[in-house]
């Protein structure tokens, strides 16, 4: 019984993550589409700040 419960929990977590991804991706795609003609100048700085902690 315990094994089945953990599998159901895993399924619920996976589903929640999938829904969260869809929710966060949709507005991002819309924003990217809007700013396609005029990309923000600080986009490379934003990428650097995200990548630096991983490198160190």
CORTAFEN-V237046 format. One record per residue. N is the residue number from 1. RES is the residue in one letter. SS is DSSP state (A for helix, B for strand, O for the rest). D_FIRST is the distance of its C-alpha to the first C-alpha in whole Angstrom. Layout:
n:N res:RES ss:SS d_first:D_FIRST
n:N res:RES ss:SS d_first:D_FIRST
This chain:
n:1 res:X ss:O d_first:0
n:2 res:X ss:A d_first:4
n:3 res:X ss:A d_first:5
n:4 res:X ss:A d_first:5
n:5 res:X ss:A d_first:6
n:6 res:X ss:A d_first:9
n:7 res:X ss:A d_first:10
n:8 res:X ss:A d_first:11
n:9 res:X ss:A d_first:13
n:10 res:X ss:A d_first:14
n:11 res:X ss:A d_first:16
n:12 res:X ss:A d_first:17
n:13 res:X ss:A d_first:19
n:14 res:X ss:A d_first:20
n:15 res:X ss:A d_first:21
n:16 res:X ss:A d_first:23
n:17 res:X ss:A d_first:25
n:18 res:X ss:A d_first:26
n:19 res:X ss:A d_first:27
n:20 res:X ss:A d_first:29
n:21 res:X ss:A d_first:31
n:22 res:X ss:A d_first:32
n:23 res:X ss:A d_first:33
n:24 res:X ss:A d_first:35
n:25 res:X ss:A d_first:36
n:26 res:X ss:A d_first:38
n:27 res:X ss:A d_first:40
n:28 res:X ss:A d_first:41
n:29 res:X ss:A d_first:42
n:30 res:X ss:A d_first:44
n:31 res:X ss:A d_first:46
n:32 res:X ss:A d_first:47
n:33 res:X ss:A d_first:48
n:34 res:X ss:A d_first:50
n:35 res:X ss:O d_first:52
n:36 res:X ss:O d_first:52
n:37 res:X ss:O d_first:56
n:38 res:X ss:O d_first:56
n:39 res:X ss:O d_first:54
n:40 res:X ss:O d_first:53
n:41 res:X ss:O d_first:55
n:42 res:X ss:O d_first:53
n:43 res:X ss:A d_first:50
n:44 res:X ss:A d_first:51
n:45 res:X ss:A d_first:51
n:46 res:X ss:A d_first:47
n:47 res:X ss:A d_first:46
n:48 res:X ss:A d_first:48
n:49 res:X ss:A d_first:46
n:50 res:X ss:A d_first:43
n:51 res:X ss:A d_first:43
n:52 res:X ss:A d_first:45
n:53 res:X ss:A d_first:42
n:54 res:X ss:A d_first:40
n:55 res:X ss:A d_first:43
n:56 res:X ss:O d_first:44
